[in-house]
């Protein structure tokens, strides 16, 4: 099938390369010439494990092309919209400028029977506003949210844990609502997922079934394929992110209690995580979440709920956000406390700049936020990261950066772990570190270090929510 992908950032570039890798003919389209030039050369403009290999293979085979010319979308059966929806400068709401611009640019190149599949994270109700413009061209709008984890985005695209497709009118499966179904190599599952259909000159087009064909390898292996109405599909993404953010902030709230009672939040998380209803994942206390999704998505969700007159329904998300930001304050305070109440002209080694490991993404990075705050207190801050230094330097040139981990900690008065890369969390030996640093203060902003080992090596260890 010929596909187009509008927007070639973190989402779009991975989606385009992954779709080409499973046999589709894909054209990726973006307004940034430098990005398109890199992608056309088989080079990833950002760090994502596995993506460079897919790009090189796709471009070399001719299955994958990139361009700034939107007219290249003509002839594609499905057009994926994967542009960004950042937080607006004047408030918490999502900025839909890029989504609207992508649709406006695509409209003249749509043909009757085409399907436009939104993948961007948008406020609920966006699809309903876009649909009439797309339907006027004889095409159909569906919403197909992404659930990618940066660092594992290639895997999550090719082998997702579920596929959600929202269609106008929802699934035609009785009043019990949309159902989750799986397909296999032998044919369709036994539960009908007939969706709302659009009629064109060429006959009826079932958009959900077309999306099944797009994702045929995943469907064939039994990946749940869930057909919903448009609004539900939009809500699935923001609800998932809101839940994950809430779970992280919950354990960080428990860390705040642990810090004043002498309890250990890591043992607490282990204990409650054995409850199958709770689970251990996303119960890691530390300096909190960041990145280009969770922070702005929960804020946009709150703003949209206010617009709908139901702000009280998700009012708790404001506290989730506040707890998250407080943990950054706490990490800074631990460094200050560890250095006797002042960090002025003290050298502090900051291990990490990306918001999470296996990524070079610094958007709303707690790691960089902590580094900037320490710099503001007069500390001599040196930051290192395996992949994110270039991005960090561009945004915060006032900080000092060092590629080498050991050179970063050399002569440091204190060390703080803020991104849990293995080379910091597992491979940095406390005995070795002792031979390089001037001081013996370590703040574990991710609770990823072996506290006993560091203390045994003569370090004063501070964890987040740990004695």
C-alpha positions as CSV (number, residue, x, y, z in Angstrom):
1,X,0.0,0.0,0.0
2,X,1.2,3.5,-0.7
3,X,1.3,5.7,2.5
4,X,2.2,9.3,3.2
5,X,3.3,10.6,6.6
6,X,2.9,14.3,7.2
7,X,5.4,15.5,9.8
8,X,8.8,13.7,10.2
9,X,9.7,14.4,13.8
10,X,10.1,11.8,16.6
11,X,6.7,10.3,15.7
12,X,6.5,10.7,11.9
13,X,10.1,9.6,11.0
14,X,9.8,6.4,13.0
15,X,6.4,5.7,11.7
16,X,7.4,6.2,8.1
17,X,10.5,4.0,8.4
18,X,8.7,1.3,10.3
19,X,5.8,1.2,7.7
20,X,8.4,0.9,4.9
21,X,10.1,-2.0,6.7
22,X,6.9,-4.1,6.7
23,X,6.5,-3.6,3.0
24,X,4.6,-0.4,2.3
25,X,5.7,2.3,-0.1
26,X,6.0,5.4,2.1
27,X,6.7,9.1,1.5
28,X,7.5,11.2,4.5
29,X,6.8,14.9,4.2
30,X,8.0,17.8,6.3
31,X,8.5,21.5,6.0
32,X,12.1,21.4,7.4
33,X,14.6,21.0,4.4
34,X,17.5,20.1,6.7
35,X,15.5,17.3,8.3
36,X,14.4,16.0,5.0
37,X,17.9,16.1,3.6
38,X,19.2,14.0,6.6
39,X,16.3,11.5,6.3
40,X,16.8,11.2,2.6
41,X,20.4,10.3,3.2
42,X,19.3,7.6,5.6
43,X,20.4,9.6,8.7
44,X,18.2,10.1,11.7
45,X,18.1,13.7,12.8
46,X,17.7,12.6,16.5
47,X,18.8,9.6,18.5
48,X,16.5,6.6,18.5
49,X,17.9,3.1,18.7
50,X,17.2,1.0,15.6
51,X,15.9,4.0,13.5
52,X,19.2,4.6,11.5
53,X,19.2,1.0,10.3
54,X,15.5,1.2,9.2
55,X,16.1,4.5,7.4
56,X,19.1,3.2,5.5
57,X,17.3,0.0,4.4
58,X,14.1,1.8,3.4
59,X,15.9,4.5,1.4
60,X,18.2,2.0,-0.3
61,X,15.3,-0.2,-1.3
62,X,13.3,2.7,-2.7
63,X,10.4,1.9,-0.4
64,X,11.0,5.0,1.6
65,X,11.4,8.6,0.3
66,X,11.3,12.0,2.0
67,X,10.4,15.4,0.6
68,X,9.2,18.9,1.4
69,X,6.7,18.8,-1.4
70,X,3.2,18.0,-0.1
71,X,2.0,17.1,-3.6
72,X,4.0,13.9,-3.2
73,X,1.1,12.7,-0.9
74,X,-1.1,12.4,-4.0
75,X,-1.8,8.7,-4.8
76,X,-1.3,7.4,-1.3
77,X,-4.2,5.4,0.1
78,X,-3.6,6.4,3.8
79,X,-2.2,9.7,4.9
80,X,-0.8,9.8,8.5
81,X,-0.7,13.1,10.4
82,X,2.1,13.0,12.9
83,X,3.0,16.7,13.6
84,X,3.6,18.1,17.0
85,X,1.0,19.6,19.4
86,X,3.1,21.6,21.8
87,X,1.8,23.5,24.8
88,X,0.6,27.0,23.8
89,X,2.7,29.9,25.0
90,X,-0.3,31.7,26.6
91,X,-1.6,28.8,28.7
92,X,-1.9,25.0,29.2
93,X,-3.9,24.2,26.1
94,X,-2.4,22.3,23.1
95,X,-1.3,24.4,20.1
96,X,-3.0,22.9,17.0
97,X,-1.3,25.2,14.6
98,X,0.7,22.4,13.0
99,X,-2.2,19.9,12.8
100,X,-4.4,22.5,11.1
101,X,-1.6,23.5,8.7
102,X,-0.9,19.9,7.8
103,X,-4.6,19.2,7.0
104,X,-4.9,22.4,5.0
105,X,-1.8,21.6,3.0
106,X,-3.0,18.0,2.4
107,X,-6.6,18.7,1.3
108,X,-5.9,19.7,-2.3
109,X,-4.0,16.4,-2.8
110,X,-6.7,14.0,-1.4
111,X,-8.7,11.8,-3.7
112,X,-12.1,10.2,-3.1
113,X,-11.6,7.0,-1.0
114,X,-8.4,8.2,0.7
115,X,-8.1,7.9,4.4
116,X,-6.5,10.5,6.6
117,X,-5.3,8.9,9.9
118,X,-4.5,11.3,12.7
119,X,-1.7,10.1,15.0
120,X,-0.9,13.4,16.8
121,X,-2.0,13.8,20.4
122,X,-4.9,16.2,20.3
123,X,-7.6,17.5,22.6
124,X,-10.8,15.5,22.4
125,X,-13.1,16.9,19.8
126,X,-10.4,17.9,17.4
127,X,-11.2,15.1,14.9
128,X,-14.9,16.1,14.8
129,X,-13.8,19.6,13.8
130,X,-11.4,18.3,11.1
131,X,-13.7,15.6,9.6
132,X,-16.0,17.9,7.5
133,X,-13.1,19.5,5.7
134,X,-11.7,16.0,4.8
135,X,-15.0,14.5,4.0
136,X,-15.7,17.4,1.5
137,X,-12.8,15.9,-0.5
138,X,-14.4,12.5,-0.5
139,X,-11.9,11.2,2.0
140,X,-12.4,9.7,5.5
141,X,-10.8,10.8,8.8
142,X,-9.9,8.2,11.4
143,X,-7.9,8.7,14.6
144,X,-5.1,6.2,15.2
145,X,-3.2,7.3,18.3
146,X,0.4,6.4,18.9
147,X,1.7,4.8,22.1
148,X,5.4,5.1,21.5
149,X,8.1,5.2,24.2
150,X,11.2,7.1,23.2
151,X,14.1,4.7,23.1
152,X,11.8,1.9,22.1
153,X,9.8,3.7,19.4
154,X,10.8,1.4,16.5
155,X,9.7,-1.7,18.5
156,X,6.5,-0.1,19.7
157,X,5.6,0.8,16.1
158,X,6.3,-2.5,14.5
159,X,5.1,-4.7,17.4
160,X,2.6,-2.5,19.4
161,X,0.8,-3.7,22.5
162,X,-2.5,-2.6,21.0
163,X,-3.8,-0.7,18.0
164,X,-6.7,1.8,18.3
165,X,-8.6,3.2,15.4
166,X,-11.4,5.7,15.9
167,X,-13.9,6.1,13.1
168,X,-17.0,8.3,12.7
169,X,-19.9,6.7,14.4
170,X,-17.8,4.1,16.1
171,X,-17.7,0.3,15.7
172,X,-20.9,-1.3,14.5
173,X,-21.0,-3.8,17.4
174,X,-24.2,-3.3,19.4
175,X,-24.8,-1.0,22.3
176,X,-22.0,-2.6,24.4
177,X,-19.5,-0.3,22.6
178,X,-16.4,-0.9,20.7
179,X,-14.7,-4.2,21.2
180,X,-11.1,-5.3,21.3
181,X,-10.4,-7.9,18.7
182,X,-7.4,-9.8,17.4
183,X,-6.7,-11.2,14.0
184,X,-4.5,-14.1,13.0
185,X,-2.8,-15.5,9.9
186,X,-5.9,-17.5,9.2
187,X,-8.2,-14.5,8.7
188,X,-10.4,-12.2,10.8
189,X,-11.2,-12.7,14.4
190,X,-14.6,-13.9,15.4
191,X,-15.8,-10.6,16.8
192,X,-17.0,-8.1,14.1
193,X,-15.3,-4.8,13.9
194,X,-17.2,-3.3,11.0
195,X,-16.8,0.4,11.3
196,X,-18.7,3.3,10.0
197,X,-18.3,3.4,6.3
198,X,-17.9,6.2,3.7
199,X,-19.3,5.8,0.3
200,X,-17.3,6.9,-2.7
201,X,-17.5,6.5,-6.4
202,X,-15.5,3.3,-6.2
203,X,-17.8,1.7,-3.7
204,X,-17.8,1.3,0.1
205,X,-14.6,1.9,2.0
206,X,-14.2,0.5,5.5
207,X,-11.5,2.6,7.1
208,X,-10.9,0.3,10.0
209,X,-10.3,-2.6,7.6
210,X,-7.9,-0.5,5.6
211,X,-5.9,0.2,8.8
212,X,-5.9,-3.5,9.5
213,X,-4.2,-4.0,6.2
214,X,-1.7,-1.3,7.0
215,X,-0.7,-3.0,10.3
216,X,-1.1,-6.5,8.9
217,X,2.0,-8.1,10.6
218,X,0.9,-7.0,14.0
219,X,-2.8,-7.9,13.5
220,X,-1.7,-11.3,12.1
221,X,0.2,-12.1,15.3
222,X,-2.8,-11.3,17.5
223,X,-2.2,-7.7,18.6
224,X,-5.5,-6.3,20.0
225,X,-7.2,-4.1,17.4
226,X,-9.7,-1.8,19.0
227,X,-12.3,0.1,16.9
228,X,-13.9,3.1,18.7
229,X,-15.6,6.4,17.8
230,X,-13.3,9.4,17.1
231,X,-13.7,11.0,20.6
232,X,-12.8,7.8,22.4
233,X,-9.7,7.3,20.3
234,X,-8.5,10.8,21.1
235,X,-9.2,10.2,24.8
236,X,-7.3,6.9,24.8
237,X,-4.0,8.6,24.3
238,X,-4.4,11.4,26.8
239,X,-6.0,9.1,29.4
240,X,-3.1,6.7,29.2
241,X,-0.6,9.5,29.6
242,X,-2.6,11.0,32.5
243,X,-2.7,7.6,34.2
244,X,1.0,7.1,33.9
245,X,1.8,10.6,35.1
246,X,-0.5,10.0,38.1
247,X,1.2,6.8,39.0
248,X,4.7,8.4,38.9
249,X,3.5,11.4,41.0
250,X,1.8,9.0,43.4
251,X,5.0,7.3,44.3
252,X,6.8,10.6,44.4
253,X,4.2,11.8,46.9
254,X,4.9,8.7,49.0
255,X,8.6,9.7,48.7
256,X,7.8,13.0,50.3
257,X,6.1,11.2,53.2
258,X,9.0,8.8,53.5
259,X,11.5,11.6,53.8
260,X,9.9,12.9,56.9
261,X,9.2,9.5,58.5
262,X,12.4,7.6,57.8
263,X,10.7,5.1,55.5
264,X,12.2,3.8,52.3
265,X,10.1,4.5,49.2
266,X,11.9,1.9,47.1
267,X,10.9,-0.9,49.5
268,X,7.4,0.6,49.6
269,X,7.2,0.5,45.8
270,X,8.4,-3.1,45.8
271,X,5.9,-4.1,48.4
272,X,2.8,-2.5,46.8
273,X,4.0,-3.4,43.3
274,X,3.5,-7.1,44.0
275,X,-0.2,-6.4,44.0
276,X,-1.3,-7.3,40.5
277,X,-3.8,-4.5,40.5
278,X,-1.0,-2.0,41.0
279,X,2.1,-3.4,39.4
280,X,5.7,-2.2,39.9
281,X,6.2,-0.4,36.6
282,X,6.2,3.4,36.7
283,X,6.5,3.3,40.5
284,X,10.1,4.6,40.5
285,X,10.4,7.6,42.8
286,X,12.9,10.2,41.7
287,X,13.1,13.6,40.1
288,X,9.9,12.9,38.1
289,X,8.8,12.8,34.5
290,X,9.6,15.1,31.6
291,X,9.8,14.9,27.8
292,X,7.6,16.1,25.0
293,X,4.5,14.1,26.1
294,X,3.5,13.6,29.7
295,X,3.9,17.2,31.0
296,X,2.3,19.0,28.1
297,X,-0.4,16.3,27.6
298,X,-1.7,16.4,31.2
299,X,-1.8,20.2,31.0
300,X,-3.6,20.2,27.7
301,X,-6.1,17.6,29.1
302,X,-6.8,19.8,32.1
303,X,-7.3,22.8,29.8
304,X,-9.7,20.9,27.5
305,X,-11.7,19.6,30.5
306,X,-12.1,23.2,31.6
307,X,-13.3,24.2,28.1
308,X,-15.9,21.3,28.3
309,X,-17.1,22.5,31.7
310,X,-15.7,19.5,33.4
311,X,-12.5,20.9,34.9
312,X,-13.3,19.3,38.3
313,X,-13.1,15.8,36.7
314,X,-9.4,16.1,36.2
315,X,-8.5,18.7,38.8
316,X,-6.2,16.2,40.4
317,X,-3.9,16.5,37.3
318,X,-2.8,19.9,38.5
319,X,-1.5,18.3,41.7
320,X,0.1,15.6,39.7
321,X,2.0,18.3,37.8
322,X,2.9,20.1,41.0
323,X,4.2,17.0,42.8
324,X,6.3,16.3,39.7
325,X,7.9,19.8,39.7
326,X,8.5,19.6,43.5
327,X,10.8,16.6,43.1
328,X,13.2,18.7,41.1
329,X,13.3,21.2,43.9
330,X,14.0,18.4,46.3
331,X,16.9,17.1,44.3
332,X,18.5,20.6,44.3
333,X,18.0,20.9,48.0
334,X,19.7,17.6,48.6
335,X,22.8,18.8,46.8
336,X,22.7,22.0,48.8
337,X,22.3,20.1,52.1
338,X,25.1,17.7,51.1
339,X,27.5,20.5,50.6
340,X,26.8,22.1,53.9
341,X,24.1,24.6,52.9
342,X,25.7,26.4,50.0
343,X,26.8,25.4,46.5
344,X,28.4,28.7,45.4
345,X,31.6,28.1,43.4
346,X,31.4,24.3,44.1
347,X,31.8,22.0,41.2
348,X,28.8,19.8,40.7
349,X,28.9,16.9,38.2
350,X,25.5,16.3,36.6
351,X,25.1,12.9,35.1
352,X,22.5,13.2,32.4
353,X,20.8,15.8,30.3
354,X,18.1,13.9,28.3
355,X,14.7,13.5,30.1
356,X,15.2,9.7,30.0
357,X,17.9,7.2,28.9
358,X,18.1,5.9,25.3
359,X,17.1,9.3,24.0
360,X,18.6,12.7,23.1
361,X,15.3,14.5,23.9
362,X,15.7,17.4,26.3
363,X,12.1,18.7,26.1
364,X,11.0,19.6,29.7
365,X,14.0,17.5,31.0
366,X,14.1,17.3,34.8
367,X,17.8,16.6,34.4
368,X,18.6,19.9,32.7
369,X,16.1,21.7,34.9
370,X,18.1,20.6,38.0
371,X,21.4,21.6,36.3
372,X,20.1,25.0,35.5
373,X,18.8,25.6,39.0
374,X,22.1,24.6,40.5
375,X,23.9,27.0,38.1
376,X,21.6,29.7,39.2
377,X,22.7,29.2,42.8
378,X,26.3,29.9,41.7
379,X,27.6,26.4,41.4
380,X,30.1,25.4,38.7
381,X,27.9,22.9,36.9
382,X,29.4,20.4,34.4
383,X,26.8,18.2,32.5
384,X,27.5,15.0,30.7
385,X,25.2,12.7,28.6
386,X,25.9,10.0,26.0
387,X,23.5,11.5,23.4
388,X,22.0,14.8,24.5
389,X,24.9,17.2,24.9
390,X,24.4,18.9,21.5
391,X,20.7,19.6,22.1
392,X,21.4,20.7,25.7
393,X,24.1,23.1,24.7
394,X,21.9,24.7,22.1
395,X,19.2,25.3,24.7
396,X,21.3,26.1,27.8
397,X,24.7,27.4,26.6
398,X,25.4,28.9,30.0
399,X,26.2,25.4,31.3
400,X,29.5,23.6,30.9
401,X,29.4,20.2,29.0
402,X,31.8,17.3,28.9
403,X,31.5,14.2,26.8
404,X,33.6,12.0,29.2
405,X,31.9,10.8,32.3
406,X,35.2,10.6,34.2
407,X,36.3,14.1,33.2
408,X,32.9,15.4,34.3
409,X,33.3,14.0,37.8
410,X,37.0,14.9,38.1
411,X,37.5,17.3,41.0
412,X,33.7,17.5,41.6
413,X,32.5,18.4,45.1
414,X,29.3,16.6,44.5
415,X,27.8,14.2,41.9
416,X,24.1,14.0,41.0
417,X,22.6,11.2,38.9
418,X,19.6,12.7,37.0
419,X,19.2,10.4,33.9
420,X,19.6,6.7,34.5
421,X,21.9,5.7,31.6
422,X,23.6,2.4,32.4
423,X,27.1,4.0,32.2
424,X,26.1,6.0,35.3
425,X,23.7,3.8,37.1
426,X,25.5,0.4,36.7
427,X,28.9,1.0,35.3
428,X,30.2,3.8,37.5
429,X,32.1,2.1,40.3
430,X,32.1,4.2,43.5
431,X,35.7,3.2,44.4
432,X,36.8,4.4,41.0
433,X,34.8,7.6,41.3
434,X,36.5,8.3,44.7
435,X,39.9,8.5,42.9
436,X,38.6,11.3,40.7
437,X,36.4,13.6,42.8
438,X,37.3,16.2,45.4
439,X,34.2,15.5,47.5
440,X,32.3,12.4,48.5
441,X,28.7,13.5,48.1
442,X,26.4,11.7,45.7
443,X,22.7,12.5,45.1
444,X,20.8,9.7,43.4
445,X,18.0,11.5,41.6
446,X,16.7,8.3,40.1
447,X,17.2,5.9,43.0
448,X,19.2,3.8,40.6
449,X,22.5,3.4,42.4
450,X,23.5,0.8,44.9
451,X,23.3,2.9,48.1
452,X,25.2,0.3,50.2
453,X,28.1,0.1,47.8
454,X,28.5,3.9,47.6
455,X,28.4,4.3,51.3
456,X,30.9,1.5,51.8
457,X,33.2,3.4,49.5
458,X,33.1,6.4,51.8
459,X,30.4,8.4,50.0
460,X,27.6,10.4,51.7
461,X,24.6,9.0,49.7
462,X,21.3,10.8,49.3
463,X,18.3,9.1,47.6
464,X,14.9,10.4,46.8
465,X,12.5,9.2,49.6
466,X,15.2,7.0,51.1
467,X,16.8,7.1,54.6
